[in-house]
Amino acid sequence: MKRLVLGALAFVASGLVVASDEPVSSESRQSVVAGSQSALPPGFTSRLIFRIKRDRTATHITHHYWPDNWEDIGWELEDAFGYVSSTPFDGGVLIRSCVGPHSWNYFTSGDLSCEPGIGGVIIPGDWNIGYISTIQHPGSVPLYRCSFWWGKNMRHFDTLSADCEGTGAFLDGTLGYVFR
C-alpha cells in the first residue's frame, strides 16, 4: 500500500501523474517542479506534502511520509498539495503537525510551540512537515488551514481551496505557499 501511495503522490498541478512503485527521488521532484515553470528559492530542497484522512474520527493530517501500517487503522490518502522544502531557505518557515485541543484533531502550524493558546500540543517525535514559503513565487499557490466542529470536537484540515472546499468549514488563514 505504501508503495502505491508514494507512486500516486508523484504529480504536478497540470494533472500529470507519474506512476511509480518506488519513492520519487529528490532529483526527480526538483525536475518536475522545475518543469512546471516554478522559480524555486535558493536552498529549497523539494519535499512533496499530502493530506491523509481517517473517516472514523473525522481526522486529517498533512505530512510528507506515509506512517507504517496506518492503512490498517483506517487512514487513506486524501489529497496531494505540492512541494515544501526539507531544508531551511530565505523566506521559508517551518511548519509542523500539532494536536489539540481535542483528541484526534491534528493541525498544521508555523508556531513551533503548536499554538498553546488554542490548546495545541507538540506531538512527541519528528512531526516537522517542512519549510513553506512565506512569499508567493511564480509557480506557487497558497496552502490554507480550515477548521470545523465535529460534534463537540474541533477538527482542522489543510487545503488549496480558499473556500475550505465548500464544506462549510471556517478559514483559519494561509499557512504559506507550496510549489506545484
Sequence and secondary structure as in RCSB ss.txt:
>XXXX:A:sequence
MKRLVLGALAFVASGLVVASDEPVSSESRQSVVAGSQSALPPGFTSRLIFRIKRDRTATHITHHYWPDNWEDIGW
ELEDAFGYVSSTPFDGGVLIRSCVGPHSWNYFTSGDLSCEPGIGGVIIPGDWNIGYISTIQHPGSVPLYRCSFWW
GKNMRHFDTLSADCEGTGAFLDGTLGYVFR
>XXXX:A:secstr
 HHHHHHHT B TTS B   SS   HHHHHHHHHHTT    TT  EEEEEEEEEGGGTEEEEESS  TTGGGGTE
EEEEEEEEEESS  TTEEEEEEEE SSTT EEEES TT  GGGT EE SS  EEEEEESS  TTEEEEEEEEEEE
TTEEEEEEES TTGGGSS EEEEEEEEEE 
